[in-house]
Amino acid sequence: MSVAKVTEVISSSTESIEDAVRQGVKRASKTISGIEGVWVKDTKAQVSNGEITEWRCTLKITFVVND
């Protein structure tokens, strides 16, 4: 039987939503092993002078808990 855990992280990118998700998973994988999936819970954008300057994503990362 396996047990999974979900942790929430917030990541950002000046490029795109997809890049913010990739960067979040990449960073989380440095300290979390066994990542199985990610759910993009929320997306936000920072705006300056009518232009999007940064994308921010709240991610729920699922990983298997090792014995």
SULVEN-V821724 format. One record per backbone hydrogen bond with DSSP energy under -1.0 kcal/mol. NH is the residue of the N-H (numbers start at 0). CO is the residue of the C=O. If there is no record, write none. Layout:
NH/CO  NH/CO
This chain:
4/62  6/60  8/58  10/56  12/54  19/15  20/16  21/17  22/18  23/19  24/20  25/21  26/22  27/23  28/24  29/26  30/27  31/27  35/61  36/61  38/59  40/38  40/57  41/57  43/55  45/53  47/50  50/47  52/45  53/45  54/12  55/43  56/10  57/41  58/8  59/38  60/6  61/36  62/4  63/33  64/2
